[in-house]
Amino acid sequence: MPPPNKLFLQYGSVGIEFALSVLLGLFAGRWADQRVGTGGGLALAGFLLGVLIGFRSLWRVARQAQRELEQGPPGDDQKPWK
């Protein structure tokens, strides 16, 4: 199992990834709205795309954490939960 500070950085970055994907999608959609002259539909689409990408990232990290929990600490051959 990695050291606690590495785990903190690994799992703590999920929130930042989520927020950045949402904001990037929103701002890209607003930029596209201004270029095309639409009334905010592309901003909404960009926002929703950012949310979907953020949740995908969250799902990926959650699956990785689950696999690490199932493996247990190194050298621990007895897994009572299996």
N, C-alpha and C positions, 0 to 999 in steps of 0.2 A: 504494500500500500504506500502511495507517495506521501511525502511529508505534509503536515497540516497546512503550511503556508502555500504549497503548490496546489493543494485542493481548494484552498480559499480563492486563489487567483483563477483556477480553472472554473469553478462553479460560480464565483462572484462576478465573472465577466458576462454571465448569461443576461443579466438585467441590462447591462450596457449594450450588449448586442441587440436585444429586443428593442430598446428605446431608439437606437441608431437606425435600425431597419425601418421602424415606423416613421421616424422623422425624415429619413432619406426618401422613402416612398411618397410621403406627403409633399415634401418640397419639390421633388421631381414632377409630381402631378401638378402642383401649382405652376411650376415653370412651363410645363407643357400646355396648361390652360391659357397662360398668357401668350404663348407663341401661336397657338391655334385660334384663340379667341372663344373658347368654350366657357360655360358658366360654372365651372367647379366640378364637373363630372370626372375629369381626369385626376383632380386632386383627391377625390373620394376613392377612385380606383387605385391610385398610388398608395393611399393610406391603407386600404384593405389588403393590397399586395404586401405592404410592409408588415402588417399584422400577421399575415399567413407565413411570411418568411421568418418572422420572429418566433412564432409558435413552432415552426419546423426546427429551428435552432434549439429551442427549449426542449422539444421532444427528443432530439438527438442527444443532448447532454443528459437528460433523464434516463434514457436507455443505457448510456455509458455508465452512469452511476449505478444503475441496477445490476449491470454485469459485474462491476467491481465489487459490489456488496455480495453477490452470489459467489464470487471467487474466494472471498475472505482474505485474511492476511496471508502473506507468503509463509509457507511452512506449516500452515494449519490444514492438516489432511482431514480432520474430523469436522464435518459441517452439520451441526445438529438440526438446522432448519431444512435440510434436504432429505 
